Amino acid sequence: MRRPALALALVLVVVAGCSAGGQGGGHGGGGNIATDGAGRAEPGTATTDGRCGGLWYAIGDRPTDAEISDAADRYGVVVLNAWEVDAMQRLKELNPDITVLVYKDLSSTRDYAGAVRSDGSDAEHQPTGIGFAAAEADNPEWFATDTDGNRIEWDGYPQHWQMTVWEPSYQRAWAEAVTDEVVEAGWDGVFADNDFATLRFYSDAVLAGTDSPAETDQLIRDGLDEMITVVGERLAEEGKKLVPNVSEARLYPGRWLEHSRFGGAMEENFAQRADDRLLTWEGAGWSELLETAADPDRLTLLVTAGDDRAAETGAAGAALLAGPGVCWSAAHEVGYKEPEWTVAQAADLGAPRGEAVATDDGVWMREYERGYAVVNPTSDDLDVELPNGLTDLNGAPKGTTMTVPAADGLVLVEGGGGE
């Protein structure tokens, strides 16, 4: 979740895609393409064999002309703020096949400068579906309240106000307003942020009409289940995609599949480490990701936050999934201010030779024409058998037996060595 301001090409590139480490999701912004620097590599192609070429989650800064030009060649999916209509149109001119989604928040309205004008009226383009001033004037009942009747401002995000996502009138108004905007401007669809599972990400409040945090969270989950259907069906009538940022779907079997059915979904905490294990592989997470990754009609957007080690693990995990709509991005900094393109994404793996498979010990592997993706999601260091002649991304030879550390992943390429 960030305030405003993919994707695998596996012939020349491993993966390129979509989160910062916070559990809640992104908040919206722009982005800057880095053409050099640590962990970055040269651009790849936008599409290969029907796969997305990369994800630019451009929510941290306004894109420049040079960045837009580079993005058209590098990425298959781009998420922009609502006010970046010119950038969207330029991207579509440069690459008609690119998918450009507009950022909209499902769960909040906002009254910080930029979302509202100095006179208190709503700005023309909103990071949300419903403007603060409009809701205040016409539908104040859409502001969620706690058991004392107070509106709920999100912790850590001043002037972000929780809305009644369970109210049918709010759902319909959001769907109509956003669909009209998407159609008029020519966006390919909506990236819908904060499709979350618990209010705990943003507030300890208990919602009015509920008696506990558990009841509060259930009301929000049920409401968002309904809202995704209302919004998704409305956008589908106009041939537009809905791609929500689904939080902690692994804990709720079927939620990822249901919420991605109108065009895809995003996992903003892909391959996230916790207590020497990778959370994505727990519960329903991995099996449902495998299912959507194989569906050419859904975008599977993935983001891995952290350092270079985390980025390679995320890249390897995305390479395991690699399918027509799979999009991945590293997130080395939390503000999404720089489009990412890592060394792992630029690795020359070639085309996959089969699906991802798991060893008896639980290591996941996938073979490519010129390399392997390997992920150990368990809490134990495990050995795997590999063919001779592979190297790591730094060119260091690897033997036919190697130990993959707990909660770690590797991208291995054909080299000139081995032991």
TORMI-213771 format. One record per residue (C-alpha): x, z, y; residue number from 1. Coordinates in nm, 4 decimals, m for minus. Layout:
<site x="X" z="Z" y="Y" num="NUM"/>
...
% end
This chain:
<site x="0.0000" z="0.0000" y="0.0000" num="1"/>
<site x="0.1526" z="m0.1111" y="0.3294" num="2"/>
<site x="0.0299" z="m0.1670" y="0.6818" num="3"/>
<site x="0.0074" z="m0.5333" y="0.7933" num="4"/>
<site x="0.2518" z="m0.6582" y="1.0925" num="5"/>
<site x="0.5457" z="m1.5653" y="m0.8448" num="6"/>
<site x="0.5376" z="m1.6313" y="m1.1220" num="7"/>
<site x="0.7794" z="m1.7743" y="m1.3440" num="8"/>
<site x="0.9584" z="m2.0988" y="m1.3474" num="9"/>
<site x="1.1529" z="m2.0872" y="m1.6661" num="10"/>
<site x="1.3466" z="m2.4084" y="m1.6674" num="11"/>
<site x="1.5767" z="m2.3490" y="m1.3732" num="12"/>
<site x="1.4534" z="m2.0042" y="m1.2875" num="13"/>
<site x="1.3566" z="m1.6989" y="m1.4844" num="14"/>
<site x="1.0909" z="m1.5486" y="m1.2627" num="15"/>
<site x="0.9879" z="m1.4967" y="m0.9070" num="16"/>
<site x="0.7038" z="m1.2865" y="m0.7947" num="17"/>
<site x="0.5008" z="m0.9765" y="m0.6427" num="18"/>
<site x="0.5265" z="m0.3897" y="m0.5188" num="19"/>
<site x="0.6671" z="m0.1312" y="m0.3638" num="20"/>
<site x="0.6912" z="0.1942" y="m0.5482" num="21"/>
<site x="0.3785" z="0.3624" y="m0.4091" num="22"/>
<site x="0.0948" z="0.3830" y="m0.6568" num="23"/>
<site x="m0.1715" z="0.2829" y="m0.4106" num="24"/>
<site x="m0.0840" z="m0.0782" y="m0.3361" num="25"/>
<site x="0.0162" z="m0.2911" y="m0.0399" num="26"/>
<site x="m0.1229" z="m0.2736" y="0.3090" num="27"/>
<site x="m0.0555" z="m0.6164" y="0.4582" num="28"/>
<site x="0.2049" z="m0.7874" y="0.6803" num="29"/>
<site x="0.4377" z="m1.0914" y="0.6925" num="30"/>
<site x="0.7815" z="m1.1570" y="0.5446" num="31"/>
<site x="1.1330" z="m1.2926" y="0.5939" num="32"/>
<site x="1.3167" z="m1.5046" y="0.3394" num="33"/>
<site x="1.6682" z="m1.3864" y="0.2668" num="34"/>
<site x="1.8995" z="m1.6739" y="0.1842" num="35"/>
<site x="2.1958" z="m1.4568" y="0.0995" num="36"/>
<site x="2.2903" z="m1.0943" y="0.0436" num="37"/>
<site x="2.3115" z="m0.8588" y="m0.2504" num="38"/>
<site x="2.0814" z="m0.9400" y="m0.5375" num="39"/>
<site x="1.9709" z="m1.2721" y="m0.3880" num="40"/>
<site x="2.0245" z="m1.6234" y="m0.5179" num="41"/>
<site x="1.9664" z="m1.9812" y="m0.4157" num="42"/>
<site x="1.6115" z="m2.1210" y="m0.4145" num="43"/>
<site x="1.4578" z="m2.2589" y="m0.7301" num="44"/>
<site x="1.1678" z="m2.4945" y="m0.7789" num="45"/>
<site x="0.8073" z="m2.4167" y="m0.6914" num="46"/>
<site x="0.6554" z="m2.5165" y="m1.0234" num="47"/>
<site x="0.7821" z="m2.5896" y="m1.3709" num="48"/>
<site x="0.5724" z="m2.6840" y="m1.6715" num="49"/>
<site x="0.2593" z="m2.5439" y="m1.5120" num="50"/>
<site x="0.4158" z="m2.2069" y="m1.4299" num="51"/>
<site x="0.4223" z="m2.0525" y="m1.0839" num="52"/>
<site x="0.7608" z="m2.0762" y="m0.9209" num="53"/>
<site x="0.7549" z="m1.7414" y="m0.7428" num="54"/>
<site x="0.5560" z="m1.4891" y="m0.5440" num="55"/>
<site x="0.6029" z="m1.4119" y="m0.1769" num="56"/>
<site x="0.4088" z="m1.0973" y="m0.0903" num="57"/>
<site x="0.4465" z="m1.1620" y="0.2810" num="58"/>
<site x="0.2948" z="m0.8511" y="0.4317" num="59"/>
<site x="0.5776" z="m0.6817" y="0.6191" num="60"/>
<site x="0.6567" z="m0.9126" y="0.9108" num="61"/>
<site x="0.5517" z="m1.2407" y="1.0667" num="62"/>
<site x="0.7041" z="m1.5417" y="0.8892" num="63"/>
<site x="0.9284" z="m1.7763" y="1.0814" num="64"/>
<site x="0.9206" z="m2.1542" y="1.0588" num="65"/>
<site x="1.2405" z="m2.1516" y="0.8530" num="66"/>
<site x="1.0972" z="m1.8967" y="0.6132" num="67"/>
<site x="0.7814" z="m2.0991" y="0.5670" num="68"/>
<site x="0.9836" z="m2.4113" y="0.4935" num="69"/>
<site x="1.1919" z="m2.2291" y="0.2323" num="70"/>
<site x="0.8838" z="m2.0637" y="0.0826" num="71"/>
<site x="0.7121" z="m2.3969" y="0.0229" num="72"/>
<site x="0.9980" z="m2.4963" y="m0.2098" num="73"/>
<site x="1.0523" z="m2.1586" y="m0.3694" num="74"/>
<site x="0.7176" z="m1.9907" y="m0.4346" num="75"/>
<site x="0.4023" z="m2.0802" y="m0.6219" num="76"/>
<site x="0.1907" z="m1.7980" y="m0.4759" num="77"/>
<site x="0.2022" z="m1.6511" y="m0.1246" num="78"/>
<site x="m0.0008" z="m1.3620" y="0.0191" num="79"/>
<site x="m0.0391" z="m1.3627" y="0.3989" num="80"/>
<site x="m0.2212" z="m1.1549" y="0.6562" num="81"/>
<site x="m0.5482" z="m1.2865" y="0.7927" num="82"/>
<site x="m0.3964" z="m1.3761" y="1.1298" num="83"/>
<site x="m0.1353" z="m1.6035" y="0.9708" num="84"/>
<site x="m0.3682" z="m1.9043" y="0.9499" num="85"/>
<site x="m0.1088" z="m2.1366" y="1.0997" num="86"/>
<site x="0.1491" z="m2.0261" y="0.8413" num="87"/>
<site x="m0.0998" z="m2.0829" y="0.5611" num="88"/>
<site x="m0.1823" z="m2.4314" y="0.6857" num="89"/>
<site x="0.1848" z="m2.5202" y="0.7200" num="90"/>
<site x="0.2576" z="m2.4024" y="0.3655" num="91"/>
<site x="m0.0270" z="m2.6167" y="0.2339" num="92"/>
<site x="0.1045" z="m2.9182" y="0.4253" num="93"/>
<site x="0.4536" z="m2.8746" y="0.2827" num="94"/>
<site x="0.3350" z="m2.8021" y="m0.0716" num="95"/>
<site x="m0.0289" z="m2.8887" y="m0.1536" num="96"/>
<site x="0.0080" z="m2.7181" y="m0.4931" num="97"/>
<site x="0.0982" z="m2.3764" y="m0.3529" num="98"/>
<site x="m0.1643" z="m2.0994" y="m0.3755" num="99"/>
<site x="m0.2046" z="m1.9013" y="m0.0527" num="100"/>
<site x="m0.4175" z="m1.5855" y="m0.0570" num="101"/>
<site x="m0.5354" z="m1.3847" y="0.2419" num="102"/>
<site x="m0.4745" z="m1.0085" y="0.2410" num="103"/>
<site x="m0.7895" z="m0.7940" y="0.2656" num="104"/>
<site x="m0.8350" z="m0.4254" y="0.1864" num="105"/>
<site x="m1.1352" z="m0.3368" y="m0.0291" num="106"/>
<site x="m1.1410" z="0.0348" y="0.0404" num="107"/>
<site x="m1.0625" z="0.1025" y="0.4057" num="108"/>
<site x="m1.1327" z="0.0073" y="0.7629" num="109"/>
<site x="m0.8745" z="0.0656" y="1.0350" num="110"/>
<site x="m0.8620" z="0.1431" y="1.4050" num="111"/>
<site x="m0.4915" z="0.1243" y="1.4836" num="112"/>
<site x="m0.3687" z="m0.1132" y="1.7540" num="113"/>
<site x="m0.3917" z="m0.4664" y="1.6267" num="114"/>
<site x="m0.6959" z="m0.4008" y="1.4119" num="115"/>
<site x="m0.8824" z="m0.3081" y="1.7300" num="116"/>
<site x="m0.8235" z="m0.4359" y="2.0821" num="117"/>
<site x="m0.7413" z="m0.2171" y="2.3808" num="118"/>
<site x="m1.1096" z="m0.2193" y="2.4782" num="119"/>
<site x="m1.2077" z="m0.0780" y="2.1377" num="120"/>
<site x="m1.3542" z="m0.3983" y="1.9975" num="121"/>
<site x="m1.2447" z="m0.5419" y="1.6630" num="122"/>
<site x="m0.9612" z="m0.7941" y="1.6651" num="123"/>
<site x="m1.0507" z="m1.1474" y="1.5596" num="124"/>
<site x="m0.8586" z="m1.1224" y="1.2316" num="125"/>
<site x="m0.8822" z="m0.8061" y="1.0253" num="126"/>
<site x="m0.6678" z="m0.6655" y="0.7411" num="127"/>
<site x="m0.9961" z="m0.5352" y="0.5992" num="128"/>
<site x="m1.3331" z="m0.6842" y="0.5171" num="129"/>
<site x="m1.5272" z="m0.4804" y="0.7729" num="130"/>
<site x="m1.3929" z="m0.4032" y="1.1198" num="131"/>
<site x="m1.3868" z="m0.0434" y="1.2421" num="132"/>
<site x="m1.5826" z="m0.1093" y="1.5613" num="133"/>
<site x="m1.8519" z="m0.3051" y="1.3801" num="134"/>
<site x="m1.8965" z="m0.0315" y="1.1201" num="135"/>
<site x="m1.8990" z="0.2390" y="1.3873" num="136"/>
<site x="m2.1673" z="0.0599" y="1.5866" num="137"/>
<site x="m2.3919" z="m0.0769" y="1.3150" num="138"/>
<site x="m2.3271" z="0.1036" y="0.9866" num="139"/>
<site x="m2.1611" z="0.4440" y="1.0361" num="140"/>
<site x="m2.2969" z="0.5426" y="0.6943" num="141"/>
<site x="m2.0286" z="0.3159" y="0.5421" num="142"/>
<site x="m1.7595" z="0.5679" y="0.6370" num="143"/>
<site x="m1.7033" z="0.7933" y="0.3359" num="144"/>
<site x="m1.7257" z="1.1660" y="0.4082" num="145"/>
<site x="m1.6101" z="1.4787" y="0.2311" num="146"/>
<site x="m1.8268" z="1.7736" y="0.1294" num="147"/>
<site x="m1.8034" z="1.9114" y="0.4859" num="148"/>
<site x="m1.9269" z="1.5861" y="0.6357" num="149"/>
<site x="m1.5879" z="1.4770" y="0.7734" num="150"/>
<site x="m1.4636" z="1.1210" y="0.7548" num="151"/>
<site x="m1.1641" z="1.0713" y="0.5261" num="152"/>
<site x="m0.8410" z="0.9472" y="0.6835" num="153"/>
<site x="m0.5752" z="0.8445" y="0.4335" num="154"/>
<site x="m0.2724" z="1.0724" y="0.4075" num="155"/>
<site x="0.0406" z="0.8886" y="0.5149" num="156"/>
<site x="m0.1578" z="0.6045" y="0.6686" num="157"/>
<site x="m0.3023" z="0.7160" y="1.0028" num="158"/>
<site x="m0.6176" z="0.5429" y="1.1220" num="159"/>
<site x="m0.7040" z="0.4111" y="0.7754" num="160"/>
<site x="m1.0536" z="0.5308" y="0.6854" num="161"/>
<site x="m1.2040" z="0.5452" y="0.3382" num="162"/>
<site x="m1.5236" z="0.3428" y="0.3023" num="163"/>
<site x="m1.8207" z="0.3778" y="0.0673" num="164"/>
<site x="m1.7157" z="0.1142" y="m0.1832" num="165"/>
<site x="m2.0050" z="0.2202" y="m0.4080" num="166"/>
<site x="m2.2745" z="0.1277" y="m0.1544" num="167"/>
<site x="m2.4360" z="m0.2117" y="m0.2318" num="168"/>
<site x="m2.4869" z="m0.2888" y="0.1377" num="169"/>
<site x="m2.1145" z="m0.2388" y="0.2067" num="170"/>
<site x="m2.0217" z="m0.4505" y="m0.0940" num="171"/>
<site x="m2.2468" z="m0.7385" y="0.0137" num="172"/>
<site x="m2.1376" z="m0.7264" y="0.3766" num="173"/>
<site x="m1.7698" z="m0.7249" y="0.2745" num="174"/>
<site x="m1.8253" z="m1.0177" y="0.0389" num="175"/>
<site x="m2.0107" z="m1.2270" y="0.2970" num="176"/>
<site x="m1.7713" z="m1.1611" y="0.5836" num="177"/>
<site x="m1.4575" z="m1.2305" y="0.3815" num="178"/>
<site x="m1.5981" z="m1.5368" y="0.2046" num="179"/>
<site x="m1.7049" z="m1.6906" y="0.5359" num="180"/>
<site x="m1.3555" z="m1.6342" y="0.6759" num="181"/>
<site x="m1.1814" z="m1.7748" y="0.3681" num="182"/>
<site x="m1.3934" z="m2.0893" y="0.3640" num="183"/>
<site x="m1.3649" z="m2.1528" y="0.7363" num="184"/>
<site x="m0.9858" z="m2.1167" y="0.7464" num="185"/>
<site x="m0.9148" z="m2.2867" y="0.4144" num="186"/>
<site x="m0.7513" z="m2.0033" y="0.2195" num="187"/>
<site x="m0.7309" z="m2.0468" y="m0.1580" num="188"/>
<site x="m0.8715" z="m1.7026" y="m0.2117" num="189"/>
<site x="m0.8385" z="m1.3311" y="m0.1430" num="190"/>
<site x="m0.5749" z="m1.0783" y="m0.2346" num="191"/>
<site x="m0.7883" z="m0.7627" y="m0.2395" num="192"/>
<site x="m0.5800" z="m0.4503" y="m0.1972" num="193"/>
<site x="m0.6582" z="m0.0931" y="m0.3025" num="194"/>
<site x="m0.8665" z="m0.1555" y="m0.6105" num="195"/>
<site x="m0.7596" z="0.1938" y="m0.7054" num="196"/>
<site x="m0.8576" z="0.4406" y="m0.9756" num="197"/>
<site x="m0.8331" z="0.7687" y="m0.7850" num="198"/>
<site x="m0.8570" z="0.8884" y="m0.4270" num="199"/>
<site x="m0.5604" z="1.1205" y="m0.5013" num="200"/>
<site x="m0.3244" z="0.8462" y="m0.3841" num="201"/>
<site x="m0.4503" z="0.8956" y="m0.0298" num="202"/>
<site x="m0.6467" z="1.2187" y="0.0012" num="203"/>
<site x="m0.7320" z="1.5476" y="m0.1684" num="204"/>
<site x="m1.0879" z="1.5285" y="m0.0342" num="205"/>
<site x="m1.3913" z="1.5615" y="m0.2566" num="206"/>
<site x="m1.6528" z="1.3056" y="m0.1625" num="207"/>
<site x="m1.9925" z="1.4168" y="m0.0396" num="208"/>
<site x="m2.2369" z="1.4097" y="m0.3289" num="209"/>
<site x="m1.9727" z="1.4913" y="m0.5886" num="210"/>
<site x="m1.8612" z="1.8305" y="m0.7144" num="211"/>
<site x="m1.4997" z="1.7734" y="m0.8156" num="212"/>
<site x="m1.2033" z="1.5392" y="m0.7801" num="213"/>
<site x="m1.2917" z="1.3908" y="m1.1192" num="214"/>
<site x="m1.6449" z="1.3067" y="m1.0014" num="215"/>
<site x="m1.5040" z="1.1640" y="m0.6780" num="216"/>
<site x="m1.2711" z="0.9356" y="m0.8696" num="217"/>
<site x="m1.5453" z="0.8270" y="m1.1080" num="218"/>
<site x="m1.7687" z="0.7338" y="m0.8147" num="219"/>
<site x="m1.4893" z="0.5247" y="m0.6627" num="220"/>
<site x="m1.4019" z="0.3518" y="m0.9926" num="221"/>
<site x="m1.7644" z="0.2714" y="m1.0664" num="222"/>
<site x="m1.8125" z="0.1464" y="m0.7121" num="223"/>
<site x="m1.5106" z="m0.0804" y="m0.7279" num="224"/>
<site x="m1.6221" z="m0.2133" y="m1.0657" num="225"/>
<site x="m1.9445" z="m0.3235" y="m0.8981" num="226"/>
<site x="m1.7740" z="m0.4452" y="m0.5824" num="227"/>
<site x="m1.5325" z="m0.6703" y="m0.7714" num="228"/>
<site x="m1.8310" z="m0.8394" y="m0.9346" num="229"/>
<site x="m2.0190" z="m0.8820" y="m0.6058" num="230"/>
<site x="m1.7166" z="m1.0181" y="m0.4195" num="231"/>
<site x="m1.5845" z="m1.2251" y="m0.7091" num="232"/>
<site x="m1.9138" z="m1.3986" y="m0.7692" num="233"/>
<site x="m1.9580" z="m1.4759" y="m0.3996" num="234"/>
<site x="m1.6100" z="m1.6239" y="m0.3688" num="235"/>
<site x="m1.6533" z="m1.8186" y="m0.6919" num="236"/>
<site x="m1.9603" z="m1.9870" y="m0.5434" num="237"/>
<site x="m1.7211" z="m2.1430" y="m0.2902" num="238"/>
<site x="m1.4490" z="m2.2217" y="m0.5432" num="239"/>
<site x="m1.2222" z="m1.9405" y="m0.4181" num="240"/>
<site x="m1.0159" z="m1.6857" y="m0.6110" num="241"/>
<site x="m1.0377" z="m1.3065" y="m0.6032" num="242"/>
<site x="m0.7107" z="m1.1355" y="m0.6981" num="243"/>
<site x="m0.7375" z="m0.7553" y="m0.6683" num="244"/>
<site x="m0.4437" z="m0.5156" y="m0.6661" num="245"/>
<site x="m0.5562" z="m0.3057" y="m0.9636" num="246"/>
<site x="m0.4107" z="0.0424" y="m0.9822" num="247"/>
<site x="m0.3222" z="0.2215" y="m1.3080" num="248"/>
<site x="m0.5232" z="m0.0195" y="m1.5202" num="249"/>
<site x="m0.3280" z="0.0901" y="m1.8287" num="250"/>
<site x="m0.5233" z="0.4185" y="m1.8238" num="251"/>
<site x="m0.8637" z="0.2484" y="m1.8385" num="252"/>
<site x="m0.8929" z="m0.0024" y="m2.1246" num="253"/>
<site x="m1.0666" z="m0.3223" y="m2.0195" num="254"/>
<site x="m1.0354" z="m0.2630" y="m1.6443" num="255"/>
<site x="m0.7498" z="m0.5104" y="m1.5934" num="256"/>
<site x="m0.9362" z="m0.7787" y="m1.7875" num="257"/>
<site x="m1.2637" z="m0.7194" y="m1.6058" num="258"/>
<site x="m1.1165" z="m0.7038" y="m1.2583" num="259"/>
<site x="m0.8996" z="m1.0135" y="m1.3095" num="260"/>
<site x="m1.1783" z="m1.2398" y="m1.4294" num="261"/>
<site x="m1.2408" z="m1.4078" y="m1.0920" num="262"/>
<site x="m0.8921" z="m1.5502" y="m1.0510" num="263"/>
<site x="m0.6381" z="m1.2898" y="m1.1530" num="264"/>
<site x="m0.4999" z="m0.9487" y="m1.0588" num="265"/>
<site x="m0.1827" z="m0.7796" y="m0.9400" num="266"/>
<site x="0.0160" z="m0.4971" y="m1.0997" num="267"/>
<site x="0.2157" z="m0.3547" y="m0.8111" num="268"/>
<site x="0.4066" z="m0.1075" y="m1.0281" num="269"/>
<site x="0.5201" z="m0.3395" y="m1.3050" num="270"/>
<site x="0.7904" z="m0.2003" y="m1.5358" num="271"/>
<site x="0.7974" z="0.1250" y="m1.3402" num="272"/>
<site x="1.0181" z="0.3943" y="m1.4903" num="273"/>
<site x="0.8916" z="0.7464" y="m1.5568" num="274"/>
<site x="1.0677" z="1.0068" y="m1.7718" num="275"/>
<site x="1.2899" z="0.7475" y="m1.9441" num="276"/>
<site x="1.0084" z="0.5160" y="m2.0383" num="277"/>
<site x="0.8310" z="0.2173" y="m1.8859" num="278"/>
<site x="0.4686" z="0.2894" y="m1.7952" num="279"/>
<site x="0.3520" z="m0.0721" y="m1.8182" num="280"/>
<site x="0.3858" z="m0.0642" y="m2.1965" num="281"/>
<site x="0.1639" z="0.2417" y="m2.2336" num="282"/>
<site x="m0.2098" z="0.2545" y="m2.2969" num="283"/>
<site x="m0.3901" z="m0.0750" y="m2.2452" num="284"/>
<site x="m0.1355" z="m0.2053" y="m1.9958" num="285"/>
<site x="0.0870" z="m0.4346" y="m2.1971" num="286"/>
<site x="m0.1711" z="m0.5782" y="m2.4349" num="287"/>
<site x="m0.4030" z="m0.6744" y="m2.1499" num="288"/>
<site x="m0.1181" z="m0.8266" y="m1.9498" num="289"/>
<site x="m0.0302" z="m1.0421" y="m2.2500" num="290"/>
<site x="m0.3902" z="m1.1624" y="m2.2575" num="291"/>
<site x="m0.4132" z="m1.2620" y="m1.8917" num="292"/>
<site x="m0.0646" z="m1.4147" y="m1.8943" num="293"/>
<site x="m0.1856" z="m1.6612" y="m2.1555" num="294"/>
<site x="m0.4915" z="m1.7568" y="m1.9471" num="295"/>
<site x="m0.4247" z="m2.0609" y="m1.7233" num="296"/>
<site x="m0.7220" z="m1.9689" y="m1.5040" num="297"/>
<site x="m0.5860" z="m1.6292" y="m1.3993" num="298"/>
<site x="m0.2944" z="m1.5299" y="m1.1806" num="299"/>
<site x="m0.0956" z="m1.2378" y="m1.3200" num="300"/>
<site x="0.0972" z="m1.1078" y="m1.0199" num="301"/>
<site x="0.3706" z="m0.8523" y="m1.0861" num="302"/>
<site x="0.5952" z="m0.6475" y="m0.8576" num="303"/>
<site x="0.8857" z="m0.4213" y="m0.9512" num="304"/>
<site x="1.0181" z="m0.1785" y="m0.6910" num="305"/>
<site x="1.3651" z="m0.0308" y="m0.6845" num="306"/>
<site x="1.7316" z="m0.1219" y="m0.7049" num="307"/>
<site x="1.8998" z="m0.4161" y="m0.8761" num="308"/>
<site x="1.8770" z="m0.2456" y="m1.2159" num="309"/>
<site x="1.5015" z="m0.2028" y="m1.1786" num="310"/>
<site x="1.4744" z="m0.5622" y="m1.0594" num="311"/>
<site x="1.6423" z="m0.7006" y="m1.3692" num="312"/>
<site x="1.4169" z="m0.4916" y="m1.5921" num="313"/>
<site x="1.1142" z="m0.6273" y="m1.4076" num="314"/>
<site x="1.2447" z="m0.9828" y="m1.4291" num="315"/>
<site x="1.3003" z="m0.9465" y="m1.8023" num="316"/>
<site x="0.9509" z="m0.8043" y="m1.8482" num="317"/>
<site x="0.7980" z="m1.0895" y="m1.6520" num="318"/>
<site x="0.9942" z="m1.3384" y="m1.8617" num="319"/>
<site x="0.8389" z="m1.1829" y="m2.1717" num="320"/>
<site x="0.4957" z="m1.2642" y="m2.0288" num="321"/>
<site x="0.5813" z="m1.6034" y="m1.8735" num="322"/>
<site x="0.2676" z="m1.8125" y="m1.8626" num="323"/>
<site x="0.0856" z="m2.0606" y="m1.6396" num="324"/>
<site x="m0.0105" z="m1.8046" y="m1.3751" num="325"/>
<site x="0.2465" z="m1.5282" y="m1.4183" num="326"/>
<site x="0.4181" z="m1.4394" y="m1.0900" num="327"/>
<site x="0.6794" z="m1.1709" y="m1.0349" num="328"/>
<site x="0.8764" z="m1.0271" y="m0.7450" num="329"/>
<site x="1.1315" z="m0.7570" y="m0.6954" num="330"/>
<site x="1.0813" z="m0.5147" y="m0.4060" num="331"/>
<site x="1.4141" z="m0.3750" y="m0.2945" num="332"/>
<site x="1.2578" z="m0.2187" y="0.0168" num="333"/>
<site x="0.9149" z="m0.0664" y="0.0602" num="334"/>
<site x="0.7922" z="m0.2671" y="0.3579" num="335"/>
<site x="0.7794" z="m0.6143" y="0.2021" num="336"/>
<site x="0.9687" z="m0.7464" y="0.5019" num="337"/>
<site x="1.2010" z="m0.9732" y="0.3050" num="338"/>
<site x="1.0895" z="m1.2284" y="0.0470" num="339"/>
<site x="1.2793" z="m1.1615" y="m0.2717" num="340"/>
<site x="1.4766" z="m1.3989" y="m0.4916" num="341"/>
<site x="1.7069" z="m1.2291" y="m0.7388" num="342"/>
<site x="1.9978" z="m1.3389" y="m0.9528" num="343"/>
<site x="1.7782" z="m1.2860" y="m1.2599" num="344"/>
<site x="1.5177" z="m1.5217" y="m1.1189" num="345"/>
<site x="1.7781" z="m1.7936" y="m1.0757" num="346"/>
<site x="1.9174" z="m1.7593" y="m1.4290" num="347"/>
<site x="1.9076" z="m2.0829" y="m1.6271" num="348"/>
<site x="1.7054" z="m1.9821" y="m1.9324" num="349"/>
<site x="1.5294" z="m2.3093" y="m1.9970" num="350"/>
<site x="1.1888" z="m2.3242" y="m2.1633" num="351"/>
<site x="1.0587" z="m2.0514" y="m2.3967" num="352"/>
<site x="1.0959" z="m2.1113" y="m2.7690" num="353"/>
<site x="0.8093" z="m1.8862" y="m2.8653" num="354"/>
<site x="0.6039" z="m1.5850" y="m2.7650" num="355"/>
<site x="0.7343" z="m1.2371" y="m2.6935" num="356"/>
<site x="0.7749" z="m1.0289" y="m3.0090" num="357"/>
<site x="0.8560" z="m0.6640" y="m3.0740" num="358"/>
<site x="1.1120" z="m0.5265" y="m3.3165" num="359"/>
<site x="1.0165" z="m0.2483" y="m3.5570" num="360"/>
<site x="1.1806" z="m0.0006" y="m3.3166" num="361"/>
<site x="0.9737" z="m0.1182" y="m3.0204" num="362"/>
<site x="1.2112" z="m0.3484" y="m2.8288" num="363"/>
<site x="1.0396" z="m0.6572" y="m2.6891" num="364"/>
<site x="1.2272" z="m0.9890" y="m2.6963" num="365"/>
<site x="1.1628" z="m1.3497" y="m2.6110" num="366"/>
<site x="1.3900" z="m1.6428" y="m2.6846" num="367"/>
<site x="1.4487" z="m1.9310" y="m2.4451" num="368"/>
<site x="1.6400" z="m2.2540" y="m2.4751" num="369"/>
<site x="1.9395" z="m2.0981" y="m2.3033" num="370"/>
<site x="1.8951" z="m1.7240" y="m2.3237" num="371"/>
<site x="1.6848" z="m1.4175" y="m2.3982" num="372"/>
<site x="1.4648" z="m1.1673" y="m2.2196" num="373"/>
<site x="1.4921" z="m0.8177" y="m2.3706" num="374"/>
<site x="1.3038" z="m0.5007" y="m2.2719" num="375"/>
<site x="1.3205" z="m0.1562" y="m2.4271" num="376"/>
<site x="1.0125" z="0.0318" y="m2.2978" num="377"/>
<site x="1.0781" z="0.3382" y="m2.5144" num="378"/>
<site x="1.2540" z="0.6639" y="m2.4299" num="379"/>
<site x="1.5337" z="0.6007" y="m2.6843" num="380"/>
<site x="1.8420" z="0.3805" y="m2.6685" num="381"/>
<site x="1.7907" z="0.1098" y="m2.9296" num="382"/>
<site x="2.0074" z="m0.1566" y="m3.0955" num="383"/>
<site x="1.9036" z="m0.5210" y="m3.1197" num="384"/>
<site x="2.0514" z="m0.8168" y="m3.3038" num="385"/>
<site x="2.1256" z="m1.1288" y="m3.0978" num="386"/>
<site x="2.3021" z="m1.4586" y="m3.1568" num="387"/>
<site x="2.6657" z="m1.4953" y="m3.0579" num="388"/>
<site x="2.7649" z="m1.6526" y="m2.7267" num="389"/>
<site x="2.5349" z="m1.4700" y="m2.4830" num="390"/>
<site x="2.6491" z="m1.3121" y="m2.1589" num="391"/>
<site x="2.4897" z="m1.0839" y="m1.9044" num="392"/>
<site x="2.4143" z="m1.2069" y="m1.5523" num="393"/>
<site x="2.7671" z="m1.1196" y="m1.4410" num="394"/>
<site x="2.9171" z="m1.3389" y="m1.7127" num="395"/>
<site x="3.0295" z="m1.0516" y="m1.9367" num="396"/>
<site x="3.0130" z="m1.1547" y="m2.3048" num="397"/>
<site x="2.7735" z="m0.9687" y="m2.5325" num="398"/>
<site x="2.8183" z="m0.9230" y="m2.9026" num="399"/>
<site x="2.5698" z="m0.9930" y="m3.1793" num="400"/>
<site x="2.4613" z="m0.6280" y="m3.1765" num="401"/>
<site x="2.3949" z="m0.4559" y="m2.8469" num="402"/>
<site x="2.2394" z="m0.1301" y="m2.7393" num="403"/>
<site x="1.9544" z="m0.1561" y="m2.4916" num="404"/>
<site x="1.9191" z="0.1685" y="m2.2950" num="405"/>
<site x="1.5860" z="0.3490" y="m2.2797" num="406"/>
<site x="1.3436" z="0.2115" y="m2.0190" num="407"/>
<site x="1.5662" z="m0.0840" y="m1.9445" num="408"/>
<site x="1.5608" z="m0.4608" y="m1.9620" num="409"/>
<site x="1.8112" z="m0.7436" y="m1.9642" num="410"/>
<site x="1.8207" z="m1.1138" y="m1.8966" num="411"/>
<site x="2.0880" z="m1.2746" y="m2.1140" num="412"/>
<site x="2.2124" z="m1.6314" y="m2.0816" num="413"/>
<site x="2.4266" z="m1.8650" y="m2.2877" num="414"/>
<site x="2.7915" z="m1.8230" y="m2.2031" num="415"/>
<site x="3.1311" z="m1.9005" y="m2.3376" num="416"/>
<site x="3.2116" z="m1.5911" y="m2.5294" num="417"/>
<site x="3.0804" z="m1.3193" y="m2.7488" num="418"/>
<site x="3.2542" z="m1.0870" y="m2.9844" num="419"/>
% end
